[in-house]
Amino acid sequence: MTNEQGKPEPRGGIRRVGRKDRKKSLERPESLFLPDDTADTQSSAALPDAGEETAPNPAAAALFMPGPMDYAPPDSAPDTPVPPPQAAPPRRRFTRQDAIALLFALSTLGLCAYFALLWFNPYSPLNPLAPPTPLPRVITATPFNSGSAQDSAMFTPAAGTEGLYPFVLAATGVIYIPNANSSACNWASIAGTVSDNSGLPINGYRIRITSPDDPGLDETIFSGSTLTFGPGGYELPLGGAPVAGDYRVRLLDARGAPVSPEYAVRTRAECDGNVALVNFVQVR
């Protein structure tokens, strides 16, 4: 017999496995596996029958038993690191930009208040573009004198009685004009001014207004309390709609003493005359 290299092989001896034999074994991997019939035989032999009870294999069970390092109890979980406390942010200072923003905010509020004043009172002295005053309607008021302001009887005073008081009704009498504020026709009032013998306004005098039709009406207002009709002006609202009614108007000084006759004033139930102007002037 000859070997793969063509050399005669000695008989009766032991053949050595050289490097080439190992290389050839690696080039033929099918030699590493068993034939299919052998593998089927071994695998079927390894499986137990369905009716047989197999004894537990201690070695196999030991592979699936948890060891001391396989799990950790919940109590041994590592503690969650607590973040360090954060320092409070530094307090912001009041800067120049803040002062400018505050100034603009206050200016805006003041401007809104100014426009609101002009909206409700377009005849205010603060309005440089006040609307023209409507032409008044003039009637003559009937003055009367009484011994007490609580008297309910109206009578005609004797001739020359007005000369006993330093103030009288203006020569124009009662003037009826339409209301100029935002209420328009939904308004009724008695208003007017108080001025001295030089035509200068006087503040601080009392104007008492009562009504024979309404004994509960007894109001006292001060001159200069309403600038709608100029310095020394006053106004007493009477209701939310023009209505005809009888009223008494009298001027008192700062102590409450009468300084003018008591005048009968009748309001009008018309939108173009829902404000009755009663102007007092000083004669001596």
C-alpha positions as CSV (number, residue, x, y, z in Angstrom):
1,M,0.0,0.0,0.0
2,T,1.1,3.5,-0.7
3,N,0.1,6.7,1.1
4,E,-1.3,9.8,-0.4
5,Q,2.1,11.0,-1.5
6,G,2.8,7.8,-3.5
7,K,5.3,6.4,-1.1
8,P,4.9,2.8,0.1
9,E,3.4,2.6,3.6
10,P,5.0,0.2,6.0
11,R,2.9,-2.8,6.9
12,G,2.1,-3.8,10.5
13,G,3.1,-0.4,11.9
14,I,1.2,2.6,13.4
15,R,0.2,5.4,11.2
16,R,0.9,8.8,12.5
17,V,-1.6,11.7,12.1
18,G,0.2,14.6,10.7
19,R,-0.6,18.2,10.1
20,K,-2.0,17.5,6.7
21,D,-4.5,15.0,8.2
22,R,-5.7,17.6,10.6
23,K,-6.1,20.1,7.8
24,K,-8.1,17.7,5.7
25,S,-10.4,17.0,8.7
26,L,-11.1,20.7,9.0
27,E,-11.8,21.0,5.3
28,R,-14.5,18.3,5.6
29,P,-16.8,19.5,8.4
30,E,-19.4,16.8,7.8
31,S,-17.2,14.4,9.5
32,L,-17.7,16.3,12.7
33,F,-21.4,15.4,12.8
34,L,-23.1,12.1,13.1
35,P,-25.2,10.7,10.2
36,D,-28.9,11.5,10.3
37,D,-30.0,8.0,11.3
38,T,-27.6,8.0,14.1
39,A,-28.8,11.5,15.4
40,D,-32.4,10.4,15.1
41,T,-31.6,7.3,17.0
42,Q,-29.8,9.1,19.8
43,S,-32.5,11.9,20.0
44,S,-35.3,9.3,20.2
45,A,-33.4,7.4,22.8
46,A,-32.9,10.5,24.9
47,L,-36.7,11.4,25.0
48,P,-38.7,9.4,27.6
49,D,-42.0,7.7,26.8
50,A,-45.2,9.5,27.5
51,G,-46.3,7.0,30.1
52,E,-42.9,6.8,31.9
53,E,-42.2,8.8,35.0
54,T,-38.7,10.2,34.9
55,A,-36.8,10.9,38.1
56,P,-35.7,14.4,38.6
57,N,-32.2,15.0,37.7
58,P,-30.4,16.8,40.5
59,A,-27.7,18.2,38.3
60,A,-30.3,19.7,35.9
61,A,-32.4,21.1,38.7
62,A,-29.3,22.7,40.2
63,L,-28.8,24.6,36.9
64,F,-32.2,26.4,37.3
65,M,-32.2,27.0,41.1
66,P,-31.5,30.6,41.9
67,G,-28.3,31.2,43.6
68,P,-27.4,33.9,46.1
69,M,-26.1,36.2,43.3
70,D,-29.1,35.7,40.9
71,Y,-31.4,38.2,42.5
72,A,-31.5,40.7,45.2
73,P,-34.4,41.3,47.7
74,P,-36.2,44.6,47.5
75,D,-34.7,45.7,50.8
76,S,-31.2,45.4,49.4
77,A,-31.9,47.8,46.4
78,P,-29.4,50.6,46.2
79,D,-30.6,53.9,47.6
80,T,-31.6,56.6,45.1
81,P,-29.2,59.5,45.3
82,V,-30.8,62.6,46.8
83,P,-30.1,65.7,44.7
84,P,-28.4,68.5,46.7
85,P,-30.7,71.4,47.7
86,Q,-30.9,74.2,45.2
87,A,-30.1,77.7,46.3
88,A,-32.9,80.3,46.1
89,P,-32.6,82.6,43.0
90,P,-31.2,86.0,43.8
91,R,-33.8,88.7,44.5
92,R,-34.3,91.0,41.5
93,R,-33.6,94.7,42.0
94,F,-35.8,97.6,40.9
95,T,-34.0,98.9,37.9
96,R,-34.3,102.0,35.7
97,Q,-36.3,100.0,33.1
98,D,-38.8,99.1,35.9
99,A,-39.2,102.8,36.8
100,I,-39.8,103.7,33.2
101,A,-42.4,101.0,32.8
102,L,-44.1,102.1,36.0
103,L,-44.1,105.7,34.8
104,F,-45.7,104.7,31.5
105,A,-48.4,102.6,33.3
106,L,-49.3,105.5,35.6
107,S,-49.4,107.9,32.6
108,T,-51.8,105.5,30.8
109,L,-54.1,105.3,33.7
110,G,-54.1,109.1,34.1
111,L,-54.9,109.5,30.4
112,C,-57.8,107.1,30.6
113,A,-59.2,108.9,33.6
114,Y,-58.9,112.2,31.8
115,F,-60.8,110.9,28.7
116,A,-63.5,109.3,31.0
117,L,-64.0,112.7,32.6
118,L,-64.4,114.4,29.3
119,W,-66.7,111.7,28.1
120,F,-69.1,112.2,31.0
121,N,-68.7,116.0,31.2
122,P,-67.8,117.5,27.8
123,Y,-68.4,121.0,29.2
124,S,-65.6,120.6,31.8
125,P,-63.0,123.4,32.0
126,L,-60.4,120.7,31.3
127,N,-61.8,120.2,27.8
128,P,-60.1,122.5,25.4
129,L,-62.5,121.5,22.7
130,A,-65.8,121.7,24.6
131,P,-69.0,121.6,22.5
132,P,-71.0,124.9,22.1
133,T,-73.5,125.5,24.8
134,P,-77.1,125.1,23.5
135,L,-79.3,128.2,23.4
136,P,-81.3,128.4,26.6
137,R,-85.0,128.8,27.0
138,V,-85.9,131.5,29.5
139,I,-89.0,131.8,31.7
140,T,-89.7,134.0,34.7
141,A,-89.7,132.5,38.1
142,T,-92.1,133.6,40.8
143,P,-90.2,134.5,44.0
144,F,-91.9,134.2,47.4
145,N,-91.0,134.6,51.0
146,S,-91.9,132.6,54.0
147,G,-91.2,132.9,57.6
148,S,-89.8,129.3,57.8
149,A,-88.2,127.0,55.3
150,Q,-90.6,124.3,56.5
151,D,-93.8,126.3,55.4
152,S,-95.8,124.5,52.8
153,A,-97.9,127.5,51.7
154,M,-96.6,129.5,48.7
155,F,-97.6,133.1,48.6
156,T,-96.6,136.3,46.8
157,P,-94.3,138.5,48.8
158,A,-95.0,142.2,49.3
159,A,-93.4,144.7,47.1
160,G,-89.8,145.3,47.9
161,T,-89.4,142.1,49.9
162,E,-86.5,140.9,47.7
163,G,-84.4,143.9,48.8
164,L,-84.2,142.4,52.2
165,Y,-81.8,139.7,51.0
166,P,-78.3,140.2,49.6
167,F,-78.8,137.5,46.8
168,V,-81.6,137.2,44.3
169,L,-82.4,135.2,41.2
170,A,-80.6,136.4,38.1
171,A,-82.5,138.7,35.8
172,T,-82.6,135.9,33.2
173,G,-84.9,133.9,35.5
174,V,-84.9,130.1,35.3
175,I,-83.1,128.8,32.2
176,Y,-84.0,125.4,30.7
177,I,-81.3,123.5,28.8
178,P,-80.8,119.9,27.7
179,N,-78.6,117.6,29.7
180,A,-75.1,117.5,28.3
181,N,-73.7,114.4,30.0
182,S,-73.9,110.8,28.7
183,S,-77.3,110.2,30.2
184,A,-78.8,112.7,27.7
185,C,-82.6,112.5,27.9
186,N,-82.5,110.0,30.8
187,W,-81.9,112.8,33.2
188,A,-83.6,115.6,35.3
189,S,-81.9,118.1,37.6
190,I,-81.9,121.6,39.1
191,A,-78.6,123.3,38.7
192,G,-77.0,126.8,38.6
193,T,-74.3,129.0,39.9
194,V,-73.7,131.5,42.7
195,S,-71.7,134.8,42.0
196,D,-71.1,138.1,43.8
197,N,-72.0,141.6,42.7
198,S,-68.8,141.7,40.5
199,G,-69.8,138.5,38.7
200,L,-67.1,136.3,40.4
201,P,-68.1,132.8,41.5
202,I,-68.7,132.1,45.2
203,N,-68.1,128.6,46.7
204,G,-69.3,127.3,50.0
205,Y,-72.9,128.7,49.9
206,R,-75.7,126.2,50.5
207,I,-78.6,125.7,48.1
208,R,-81.6,124.1,49.7
209,I,-84.1,122.3,47.4
210,T,-87.5,121.0,48.6
211,S,-90.8,120.0,46.9
212,P,-94.4,120.6,48.0
213,D,-95.3,117.5,46.1
214,D,-92.8,115.3,47.9
215,P,-92.4,116.2,51.6
216,G,-89.5,113.7,51.9
217,L,-87.4,115.7,49.5
218,D,-85.1,118.1,51.5
219,E,-81.7,118.3,50.0
220,T,-78.9,120.8,50.6
221,I,-75.9,121.1,48.2
222,F,-73.0,123.5,48.1
223,S,-71.9,126.0,45.4
224,G,-68.7,124.9,43.8
225,S,-69.5,121.2,44.2
226,T,-70.2,120.8,40.5
227,L,-68.0,122.4,37.9
228,T,-70.2,121.3,35.0
229,F,-71.7,124.8,34.9
230,G,-68.5,126.6,35.8
231,P,-66.9,127.8,39.1
232,G,-69.5,128.2,41.9
233,G,-71.8,125.7,40.2
234,Y,-74.1,123.2,41.7
235,E,-76.5,120.5,40.5
236,L,-79.0,118.2,42.2
237,P,-80.2,115.2,40.1
238,L,-83.9,114.6,40.4
239,G,-84.4,111.3,38.4
240,G,-83.7,109.2,35.4
241,A,-86.2,110.9,33.0
242,P,-87.5,114.5,32.5
243,V,-90.7,115.1,34.4
244,A,-92.7,118.1,35.3
245,G,-92.7,119.0,39.0
246,D,-92.8,121.8,41.5
247,Y,-89.8,122.6,43.6
248,R,-88.5,125.3,46.0
249,V,-85.0,126.6,45.7
250,R,-83.3,129.0,48.3
251,L,-79.8,130.2,48.9
252,L,-78.3,129.9,52.4
253,D,-74.9,131.1,53.7
254,A,-72.3,128.8,55.2
255,R,-74.0,128.9,58.6
256,G,-77.4,128.0,57.2
257,A,-79.1,131.4,57.4
258,P,-81.2,132.3,54.3
259,V,-79.6,135.0,52.1
260,S,-82.2,134.9,49.3
261,P,-85.9,134.6,48.8
262,E,-87.4,131.1,48.2
263,Y,-88.2,130.6,44.6
264,A,-90.7,128.3,43.0
265,V,-89.2,126.4,40.2
266,R,-91.2,124.0,37.9
267,T,-89.2,121.5,35.9
268,R,-90.2,120.5,32.4
269,A,-91.0,117.0,30.9
270,E,-89.0,117.7,27.8
271,C,-85.6,116.3,26.7
272,D,-84.5,119.7,25.4
273,G,-85.2,121.3,28.8
274,N,-84.6,118.6,31.4
275,V,-82.1,120.8,33.3
276,A,-83.4,123.9,35.2
277,L,-80.7,126.5,35.8
278,V,-81.3,128.7,38.9
279,N,-78.5,131.3,39.1
280,F,-78.1,133.4,42.2
281,V,-76.4,136.8,42.1
282,Q,-75.4,139.2,44.8
283,V,-77.1,142.6,44.8
284,R,-75.7,144.1,48.0
